[in-house]
Amino acid sequence: MSTPIPWSVLDPDVATELYDSLSEALRARPRHAGEAYSALREADRLLSSLDAHLRAGGLLPEPWRSDR
């Protein structure tokens, strides 16, 4: 029996949304250590989600796709 593919793997917007959110989190300019910690934790969470999406066979984020 084969494992079903999660719907999010087939949705082309999921990877792009994760990528955009991760980029925003990494551009954050925290004013103090607490904000920096929160921003890094959020970036880590988003990167882990993007990694899981890609490892499951998901589509690449739009900026990473080539027309070739």
C-alpha positions in Angstrom: 0.0 0.0 0.0 1.4 3.4 -0.9 1.5 6.4 1.4 -0.9 9.2 0.3 0.7 12.4 -0.7 -0.4 15.3 1.6 -2.4 17.9 -0.3 0.0 20.7 0.8 2.8 19.0 -1.3 0.7 19.5 -4.4 -0.2 23.1 -3.7 2.3 25.4 -5.4 1.6 28.3 -3.1 2.6 26.4 0.2 6.3 26.5 -0.5 6.2 30.1 -1.7 4.3 31.2 1.4 6.7 29.4 3.7 9.7 30.9 1.8 8.2 34.4 1.9 7.4 34.1 5.7 10.9 32.8 6.4 12.5 35.7 4.4 10.4 38.2 6.4 11.4 36.6 9.7 15.1 36.7 8.7 14.8 40.4 7.8 13.4 41.3 11.2 15.4 44.0 13.0 14.8 43.2 16.7 15.2 46.0 19.2 16.2 43.7 22.1 17.3 40.1 22.9 13.7 38.9 23.5 12.6 40.0 20.0 15.7 38.5 18.5 15.0 35.2 20.2 11.4 35.2 19.0 12.5 36.0 15.5 15.0 33.2 15.4 12.6 30.7 16.8 10.0 31.7 14.2 12.6 31.5 11.4 13.7 28.0 12.7 10.0 26.9 12.7 9.4 28.1 9.2 12.7 26.6 7.8 11.7 23.3 9.4 8.3 23.5 7.8 9.8 24.3 4.4 12.3 21.5 4.7 9.6 19.0 5.6 7.5 20.2 2.6 10.4 19.7 0.2 11.4 16.3 1.7 7.8 15.2 1.2 8.2 15.9 -2.5 6.6 19.3 -2.5 7.1 21.9 -5.2 9.9 24.5 -4.9 9.2 28.0 -3.8 8.5 30.3 -6.8 11.8 32.1 -6.5 13.7 28.8 -6.8 11.9 27.5 -9.9 13.5 27.9 -13.2 11.8 28.1 -16.6 14.3 25.6 -18.1 
